[in-house]
Amino acid sequence: MTPDFKKKMELLAQSKRQKDEDNARIAQDAAQRRREIETSSIQQFNEVKRTAIQPLAKELNEAFQPTGDKFRLFSNEEAKDLKDRVKTFSQIYYFPKGRSESLFGLNTASVRFECFPNQAEVVVSANTELRPSYLSEIERVPLSDFDNAKVESIISDFVSTVTTK
């Protein structure tokens, strides 16, 4: 190997090492930013859940108690969906008078708020039927627009629909 060739290969190797280090640093920075965004998104969703969804579910249950109807809140702080995306959600189930709470799930009307922090949005889904049916997506709300007023509007529409059927 000639000295020029050897020097050229050493420079290429050095350049590649530097590029690999730069790429690793960029990847670490991107992962850190993604974690910060996800943490911020989850905190924002949890704040709305704490200040709007949870109190509204309790108020609904109290308001409809004289009719015998029940509203129950189910929350999961963090779960993974089938596509292995992290999500946080809250779901309000509606049990009309005489409907057993053991029918929890597909045979129950419900509205679900799912936060996908890596997408910075909340997916709102509902099942307004009291028979086997799956949740249907109602809308996708950017986290920046997800606030107490939006939650009240969605829950109000849901309750109006399920209690007048």
Backbone torsions as a table, in degrees:
resi	resn	phi	psi	omega
1	MET	NA	130.8	180.0
2	THR	-77.1	154.5	179.6
3	PRO	-59.3	-37.1	179.2
4	ASP	-65.3	-43.4	179.7
5	PHE	-63.8	-45.6	-179.7
6	LYS	-60.6	-44.5	179.3
7	LYS	-63.4	-41.6	179.7
8	LYS	-63.1	-42.6	179.7
9	MET	-66.9	-39.5	177.5
10	GLU	-63.6	-40.6	177.1
11	LEU	-65.1	-41.0	177.3
12	LEU	-64.1	-42.3	178.7
13	ALA	-63.9	-42.9	178.3
14	GLN	-62.9	-42.8	178.9
15	SER	-62.3	-41.6	179.5
16	LYS	-66.0	-42.7	176.8
17	ARG	-58.4	-45.2	179.9
18	GLN	-62.7	-42.8	179.6
19	LYS	-63.7	-43.3	177.8
20	ASP	-61.5	-42.3	178.2
21	GLU	-64.4	-41.9	178.2
22	ASP	-62.8	-44.4	179.3
23	ASN	-62.8	-41.3	178.6
24	ALA	-63.5	-41.8	178.9
25	ARG	-64.9	-42.4	178.0
26	ILE	-62.3	-43.8	179.4
27	ALA	-63.1	-41.4	178.4
28	GLN	-64.9	-42.5	178.7
29	ASP	-63.2	-42.6	179.2
30	ALA	-64.0	-42.5	178.8
31	ALA	-63.5	-40.1	178.4
32	GLN	-64.9	-43.7	177.3
33	ARG	-62.1	-42.0	179.3
34	ARG	-62.2	-43.4	177.9
35	ARG	-62.3	-40.9	178.9
36	GLU	-64.2	-42.6	178.4
37	ILE	-64.1	-45.5	179.8
38	GLU	-62.7	-42.5	179.1
39	THR	-62.8	-44.7	178.6
40	SER	-62.5	-42.6	179.8
41	SER	-63.0	-44.8	180.0
42	ILE	-64.5	-40.8	178.3
43	GLN	-62.8	-42.1	179.8
44	GLN	-64.8	-45.6	178.6
45	PHE	-61.8	-46.0	-179.2
46	ASN	-62.7	-33.0	177.0
47	GLU	-64.8	-44.5	178.4
48	VAL	-68.0	-37.3	177.4
49	LYS	-61.3	-45.4	-178.0
50	ARG	-68.3	-39.0	-174.2
51	THR	-93.7	-16.6	-177.2
52	ALA	-125.8	-58.3	-172.7
53	ILE	-63.8	-51.0	-178.2
54	GLN	-62.5	-48.4	178.8
55	PRO	-64.3	-37.1	179.4
56	LEU	-65.6	-39.9	178.1
57	ALA	-61.9	-41.7	178.7
58	LYS	-65.5	-44.1	179.7
59	GLU	-64.4	-39.8	177.7
60	LEU	-60.6	-46.5	-178.9
61	ASN	-61.2	-42.3	178.8
62	GLU	-66.8	-42.1	-178.3
63	ALA	-65.5	-38.0	-176.2
64	PHE	-93.9	-0.9	-179.4
65	GLN	-56.6	-42.8	179.1
66	PRO	-61.0	-24.3	179.8
67	THR	-85.4	-11.5	-176.8
68	GLY	90.7	-5.6	177.8
69	ASP	-79.5	153.0	179.8
70	LYS	-132.2	145.7	172.3
71	PHE	-122.8	129.4	-179.0
72	ARG	-125.0	139.3	179.4
73	LEU	-100.0	133.8	173.5
74	PHE	-125.5	130.3	179.2
75	SER	-131.6	148.0	172.9
76	ASN	-129.0	120.3	-176.1
77	GLU	-61.0	-39.6	178.5
78	GLU	-160.6	132.7	178.1
79	ALA	-144.6	166.8	175.7
80	LYS	-113.1	134.0	178.0
81	ASP	-86.1	-178.1	-176.1
82	LEU	-62.6	-25.0	178.3
83	LYS	-89.5	10.9	177.1
84	ASP	62.9	30.2	174.1
85	ARG	-95.0	142.4	177.8
86	VAL	-76.8	138.2	177.5
87	LYS	-145.7	157.0	174.3
88	THR	-126.4	137.3	-178.9
89	PHE	-146.9	160.8	171.4
90	SER	-134.4	140.7	-178.2
91	GLN	-137.3	132.9	177.7
92	ILE	-106.6	123.5	179.0
93	TYR	-101.8	145.0	179.0
94	TYR	-113.7	125.7	177.5
95	PHE	-120.4	105.4	178.2
96	PRO	-68.2	163.6	-178.5
97	LYS	-51.1	130.5	178.1
98	GLY	88.8	-10.7	-179.6
99	ARG	-87.7	124.5	-178.1
100	SER	-71.1	139.8	176.7
101	GLU	-71.5	-8.8	176.5
102	SER	-73.7	-10.7	177.3
103	LEU	-85.5	19.6	178.8
104	PHE	-49.7	126.1	175.0
105	GLY	123.5	-127.3	-172.3
106	LEU	-66.9	-25.0	-178.7
107	ASN	-91.7	18.1	-173.8
108	THR	-129.1	136.5	174.4
109	ALA	-70.3	141.7	-179.9
110	SER	-161.1	161.1	173.2
111	VAL	-127.7	134.6	-175.9
112	ARG	-123.8	136.9	173.8
113	PHE	-112.6	113.3	-179.0
114	GLU	-114.6	126.5	177.9
115	CYS	-103.0	121.7	173.6
116	PHE	-106.3	95.2	-170.8
117	PRO	-61.5	-29.2	179.7
118	ASN	-73.8	-14.7	177.5
119	GLN	-105.3	-5.4	-179.9
120	ALA	51.7	46.2	177.4
121	GLU	-147.7	161.7	176.1
122	VAL	-115.7	128.2	177.3
123	VAL	-99.0	123.7	179.7
124	VAL	-104.8	124.3	-180.0
125	SER	-128.6	154.5	179.1
126	ALA	-149.2	154.8	169.5
127	ASN	-128.0	113.6	-177.9
128	THR	-100.9	9.2	-179.6
129	GLU	-98.6	150.0	177.0
130	LEU	-103.3	31.6	176.8
131	ARG	-135.2	170.5	-179.3
132	PRO	-55.4	120.6	-179.3
133	SER	-162.4	154.5	179.4
134	TYR	-98.7	159.3	175.9
135	LEU	-65.9	138.0	175.5
136	SER	-114.0	138.7	179.7
137	GLU	-67.8	129.4	177.7
138	ILE	-93.3	-49.4	-179.5
139	GLU	-164.2	164.5	173.9
140	ARG	-115.0	126.4	-176.2
141	VAL	-115.7	123.0	174.6
142	PRO	-59.6	140.9	-179.1
143	LEU	-55.0	-31.2	-179.9
144	SER	-65.6	-23.3	179.8
145	ASP	-101.4	-1.8	-176.9
146	PHE	-87.1	104.8	-178.3
147	ASP	-139.4	-178.3	-177.1
148	ASN	-59.2	-40.8	-179.7
149	ALA	-63.4	-40.6	179.1
150	LYS	-64.7	-43.5	179.0
151	VAL	-62.5	-46.0	178.7
152	GLU	-58.3	-43.3	179.6
153	SER	-62.0	-46.3	-179.1
154	ILE	-65.0	-46.4	-179.3
155	ILE	-65.9	-39.1	177.6
156	SER	-60.1	-44.9	177.8
157	ASP	-62.1	-43.2	179.8
158	PHE	-61.3	-50.9	-177.8
159	VAL	-62.5	-41.4	177.5
160	SER	-59.1	-40.4	-178.2
161	THR	-70.0	-50.3	-173.4
162	VAL	-75.0	-28.3	-177.6
163	THR	-86.8	-9.6	179.4
164	THR	-106.5	6.7	178.3
165	LYS	-82.9	NA	NA
